[in-house]
Amino acid sequence: MARYGLLVDMNRCNGCYGCFLACRDEFCGNDYPPYSAAQPYSGHFWMRIVERERGAFPKVKMAYIRIPCMQCDDPVCVKQSPDGAVYKRPDGIVIIDPVKAKGHKEIVASCPYRVIYWNEELQLPQKCTFCAHLLDQGWKEPRCVEFCPTNALIFGDLDDPKSEISQRLATEKAEPLRSEFGMKEKVLYVNMPKRFVSGSVVFGDIDKCAGDVTVNLIGDEEKRTTRTNNYGDFEFEGLTENKDYTVQIKHKDYTPKELKANTRIDVHLGDIVLSKFS
């Protein structure tokens, strides 16, 4: 028996909202007994997307965090639901029974991720099902995964070492969205947005972008090196929050510069002008 999971690669998501729309297309107005009742046309976000703005002008980045049901191995909603109204299948998918759960609005509040929604018309709590009705028909992945144009969603059997998701998890650092909840979530994330330090280097004597300049980032127990691109820009991504760093700018024909940065927030150092050796 498979044990299904979902890996979200944050670097690949461009915010097209295709996964959200695919979910709506599959479930709005469509009943799939005994898996789910129809999703209403407004108010529900079974594949919720949170837009997180990072940095500040002139260096602003946007991250799109996808938040479906986490399909937890230790789900609070199952523990707190009455008479099996919410249950976990042998393949790990958590299902809200559309008959047994009717009228039990308290189930909505049981999820710390707040991904269970109340259908006022049907008097029913509802959420993402990993498209269990399709998987049981032989589909290899849910609609949201099938639709994703950038392959930011990787779905598969966590217990199959040959599956793409297992191979990715074996080589990359994945994490739950909120590790403090401790519910053994099977939706995991790689390349989650952390802090960044960036800047733009300029050759002052010719007032041009300084390409191919060495930039070092030095912390207490960390050192990274990069080179500026053709526009003189550099960036260090995935940094620890609230840490002090030193940024060193070096070029063989120009006087080195050293700047300080603290990652309490994302840091853009602006234009860094290098002076030619005299």
C-alpha positions, 0 to 999 in steps of 0.5 A, spaced: 500 500 500 502 506 498 503 512 503 502 518 499 505 525 500 506 531 496 513 535 496 512 543 494 518 546 491 518 553 492 523 555 487 519 553 482 512 556 483 511 562 479 504 564 482 500 562 476 494 560 481 494 554 476 493 549 482 488 553 485 484 553 479 485 546 477 482 544 484 476 549 483 475 546 477 475 539 479 470 540 486 466 546 485 459 543 483 461 536 483 459 531 488 464 525 489 461 520 494 463 517 499 469 522 498 467 529 498 461 533 497 461 539 492 465 545 494 462 551 494 463 557 489 466 562 494 469 562 501 473 555 500 481 555 498 482 547 498 489 549 495 490 556 499 496 560 496 499 565 501 503 571 497 509 573 501 512 579 499 520 579 501 525 585 501 523 592 500 524 597 494 528 597 490 529 589 491 522 586 492 521 579 491 514 575 492 514 568 494 507 564 493 506 559 499 501 553 497 497 550 503 493 544 502 491 539 507 497 537 510 495 529 510 498 528 517 500 522 519 498 524 526 492 528 525 488 532 530 482 533 526 481 525 526 483 525 534 477 530 535 472 528 530 466 524 533 464 517 531 469 517 525 467 523 521 474 524 519 478 518 518 485 516 515 485 511 510 491 506 509 494 510 504 495 516 509 490 520 506 485 524 511 478 524 509 472 528 512 466 523 511 461 528 508 455 524 511 458 523 518 461 530 519 454 533 517 453 539 522 459 538 526 462 545 525 467 544 531 471 540 526 473 546 522 477 549 529 481 542 530 486 544 524 491 548 526 493 550 519 486 552 518 485 548 512 478 545 513 472 550 511 465 550 513 460 549 507 454 553 510 449 551 505 451 543 506 452 544 514 459 541 512 466 541 514 470 540 507 478 540 505 483 537 500 482 530 499 488 529 495 483 527 489 482 520 492 477 519 488 481 520 482 487 516 485 482 510 486 480 510 479 488 509 477 490 516 476 497 517 478 497 524 481 491 529 484 489 535 479 493 540 482 499 536 481 497 534 474 496 542 472 502 545 475 506 548 469 513 548 473 513 542 476 513 545 483 508 540 486 511 533 486 506 527 488 508 520 490 509 514 494 513 516 500 515 508 501 517 507 494 525 509 494 524 509 486 519 514 486 521 522 485 518 524 491 522 519 495 529 521 491 528 528 492 527 527 499 533 523 500 537 528 497 534 535 499 532 538 506 525 538 506 521 541 512 513 542 514 510 548 514 510 549 521 514 544 525 512 546 531 505 543 530 508 536 530 503 532 526 508 528 522 505 532 516 506 529 509 506 535 505 513 538 505 517 544 502 524 545 499 527 551 498 522 555 503 524 563 503 528 565 508 532 571 509 536 574 503 542 579 503 543 583 496 546 589 493 548 592 486 556 593 485 558 599 480 565 601 477 565 608 480 570 611 475 566 609 469 559 609 472 558 602 469 555 596 472 560 592 475 560 585 473 564 578 475 566 582 481 567 577 487 562 578 493 564 574 500 558 573 505 561 571 512 558 570 518 559 566 525 560 559 522 558 561 515 562 563 509 559 564 502 562 566 495 558 569 489 560 573 483 556 579 480 552 578 474 552 582 468 548 588 471 552 588 477 547 584 482 549 579 487 544 575 492 545 571 498 539 567 499 536 562 504 540 565 510 538 564 518 534 570 521 537 575 525 544 574 524 550 578 523 554 578 516 559 581 513 559 583 506 566 583 502 566 586 495 573 585 491 576 586 485 583 586 483 583 593 480 579 597 485 579 598 492 575 593 496 569 594 500 566 591 507 559 592 509 555 590 515 548 586 514 543 583 520 538 579 517 532 581 522 529 583 515 531 582 508 537 586 506 538 590 500 545 594 500 543 598 494 548 601 490 555 599 492 560 604 488 567 601 487 573 606 487 579 605 482 586 604 485 590 610 485 
